[in-house]
Amino acid sequence: MFAVKSVIATIIIVTIFSKVTTEKCEQIKIGNEYYKRQLIATIDGYPSGIVIDPRTEHIFFILHKKNYTKGIYLLRHGSLGIKELPVSDDIIGQCVGVDVVNNIIYIGTNQGLLTYDYSRTEITAERPIGDDDVRSIFIDKVDNQMYITTGVNHEIFRFINGSAAVKRYDRIPKAYNFVLDTKGNAFYEYVDGKLYFFSSDLYEPIQYKGFTRELKYVLRLSRSDEAIVAVKGSLFRLTTSSILPVKIGQLGFKITGMAFDHRNNIIIGTKGKIYRFRPIDTNDPCPPDDYFMSGI
């Protein structure tokens, strides 16, 4: 009788411990992995255009408040503060690109490209490409070529051999968002508000099905070279083998920004918050929280 009671008590203790551990870890399944969500910043507004510098793990993002853009901000890894980049008042910062190979951080603005380093108190160095309205920056991992989308028509240009000369990228004439994987496949949101892929094996783009064009997409390449798109509160994987996106996660809040770092973490922005989703190691099912959390 005593042995039976002892076994029952052990089962109850284990059940309670498992429940507490599960609740503490807040495990969220994305794809085939489980992640722990960690709040790393609170902000007054919502972030978009999130970019991570893999050399420092610093995070850049654009802060929006209601109907206007407040500026580009820097969240230093391990810091308790968030800093606004010192872009001139007559210039609007619109995107960030990190050229790791050449050790350059580019800031895309409504008046061209600027360069930034962490020691500067102001941004003054301009790349001589005229007064282009730079809306987004993408740097190809294969050949380190930089692409920009410009103006209200969102035309795409590619820099030639690291020079200041640019050439129109005719394969994708216009796009709001676009990424190229290491196989040369292009994934993009066209100006008609629909998602497409242009396989390196095909001669014309193919439209994905299942989304309405009124939605806003956040499109990024994952660490494993997969095109991932965030739509409202869901994450989808895009492939060139199907016109149907594959749902891989549901986060429960509207996603406004997304980036993947070199540690396979996912940085997610939403109204008022920036989260880090960290993979859970089976040998360490409940990784510790970071000791810092920033706010503005």
N, C-alpha and C positions, 0 to 999 in steps of 0.2 A: 504493500500500500504506500509506504514511504517512497519507494522507488518510482511509483507511478506519479505521485505528487511532484517529485523532483524533476521528472521528465517534463511534466506539464508546465512547471515553473520555468524550466529552461526554454521551452518553446515560446512562452509568453515574453520572456526577456529578449530572446533573439528577434521575435516579431516586432517588439517595440523598438529595439535598436535599429533594425532594418528600416522601419518606418521613419525614424528620426534621421538616419543617414540619408535616405532617399530625399526627404524634404529639405535637408540641409544642402544637398548637392544640386537640387533643381535640374535634374538631368533632362536635356532636350535632345531629341534625335533629329539629326540633319544628315540625310543620305544614309549611309550605313554606320555612322559613328554617333556616339553620344557626347554632348557638350555640356559644360557648366557655364552658366551665364554670370558675368561679373559686371557690375556698374563701375565704370571708370571715369565718368564725367557727367555733371548736370549742367545744363545750359538754358538760358532764357531764349527760346526759339527752337529751330530745328536745323540739323546739320545735313549737308549734301556734299557731293564731290569729295568724299573721304579718300585720302591717299596716305599710305604709310611709307616712310623712308626706311628701307630694310637695314641700312647701315647703323641707324640710331634707334629704331623703333618709335620715332616721333610720329605723331599723327597730324596731318593737315586736314582742315575741313572748311567749308563755306557756311557761315551762319546766316540764317534767314529769320526775320522777325515780321510776322504778319505779311504785309504786301511789299516788303523791300528787303534787299540784301545788305547785311551789316558789314560784311568783310570776310577776309580769309584769316583763320585762326590756327594757331600751333599749340598742340598739346604734347608737351615733352614727356617722354617715357620716364616714369618715376617722379614726376613733378606734381606739386599741389596746385599749380596755377596754369591758366590758359592765356596765351599771349596773342594779341591781334598783330598781324604782319603790318609793318609800317609802309603801306602803299600810299602814294600821294592822294590827297583829297579829290583831285580831279580825275582820278583813274579808278575804275571799278575792277577789282580782282574777281575772276570768274572760274579759274581752275588751277590745278597744280599738277606738275609732272616731275618725277624724280629720275634723272639720268644717272644710274648707279655707276656705269662704266666710266663716264667722264666726270663724275663727282660734281654734278650740276643740278640745282633745283630750279625749275622753271615755273614762273607765275604767269598764267594767261590772263590778259586784261582786255578791256574794250579798246585799248590803244596799242596792242602788240604784246610781245613777250618780254618779261623782265626776268632777271636771275636773282637768286637770294642765297645768302649763307647765314648760318646761325649767329655769327658774330656781329652782323650789321645792325645798326640802329635805324637805318632807312634803306629803301630799295631804290637804286638809281640806275643800275646797269641795264641797258636795253640791248636786245639782240636786233641787229639792223634788218628787219624784215618789213619795214613800213608801219603803217598804222592799222594793221589788220585787227579785226574784232575777234579775238581768240576765245572760242566757247568751250573747247575741250582739248585735252592732250592725251595721246596714247603713244607709248614707246614699245616697239616690238622687241620681245625677248630674244628672238633669233638673231637679228642683225643690228639691234639697237637703233634702228631707224625711228625717227620721231614723226608722228602724224598730228595734225591739228585740224579742227573744224572751225570754220570762220563765218562770221556774219549771220544775218537773219536767215539765210538760205542753207546754212550748215553744210557748206561745201568742204571737202576734205583735201588737204595738201600734205605732201610728204617732203621732208627735207632731204636734199641730195648729198650723200656722202659726208654728213656732218657739217656741211657748209650752211651759209645763210640762204642759199638758193632753194626755192620750193617748186614742186611740180604737182599738178592736179592728180589726185588719185582716182582714175576713171573707173576702176572696178566697183567702187561704191561712190557714186556721184554726190550723194547727200545723206547725212545721217545726224540724228541727235546723239546717239551713243554707238560706239562700235569697238570691237576687240578682234584681234587676230591671234589664233592659237599657233602653236609651234609647227603645225602641219600646213599652215597657210590658209586655213578655213576662216572666213569672216562671218561674224555675227553682229547684227546691227539693228537699230531702230530707225527706220526710214522716216522721212518727214511727213509721210501719210499717217504716222502713228502706229504702224504695224511692225512686227518683228520679222526679220528675214535671216537666212543664212546663205552664204555663197561658198559652196564647197570648192576646194582646189581641183576637184575632178569634174566639175560642171562648167557650163558656159553661161549660165544665167542664175539669178538668185531665186530662192524658194521661200515662200511665206509660211511662217508658223501659224497653226490654227489653235483656236481655243481661247484667245484673248480678245477683248474689245479694244478698239483704238483710242477710247477715251482714257485708258489707264496710262499711268506714268511708269516707266521702267528704269530700274537701276541695274546696269549690265556690267559684269566684271569677270575676269579670268581667275579661277581658283589656283591654288598652289599646284594642283595636279593637272593644270592646263585644260580645265573644263570651263565652258561658258555657263555662268550662273546668272540668272535674272531674278530680281526681287520685284514682286507685284503685290501692292498693298502689304499684307502681312505674311505672304508666302514666298518660298524659294523654289525655283525650278531649274533643272539642268537642261541645257540645249545641246542637241547633237545634230550631226549631218545625216544620220541614218533614219530619222523620223521627223515628220512635220508636227508632231505632238510633243510639247514640252513635258518633262517628267517632274512631277512634284516631289521635292525631297525634304521639305520642312514647312512647318506652320509656327510662326513665332507669337502670334496673338496681338500684334500691334503693327501700325503702319510703318514700313521701312522707308526711310528717306535717304539713307546713304549706306554704302557697304564697301568693305575692302578685305583682302586676305593678306596676312603677313607670312614671313618665311618660317614661322613656327606652326603653321597650319591653323592659327587662330583666325576667327572671323570677327571683324569689327563692324558693328551695326549701329546706325544712327536712327533715332526716332524723335518725336517731339519731346524736347526737354532732357533727353538723355543720350549718352553714347555707351554702348555695351561692348564687352569682349566676350566672345563665346570660345571657350578653351576646351580642346578635346580631352576627354576623360580617359586616363590610362587605366587599363584593367588591373594593374598592380597598385594603383593609387586612385581608388574610385572617388575620392573626394579631395581634389587638390585645394590647397589653402587659398584664401582670398588675398589679393594684393593689399598692401598696407596703406596705399594711397588712393584717393579719389578726388579728382579735380572738379572745379565748378566756376562758372561765370554767371 
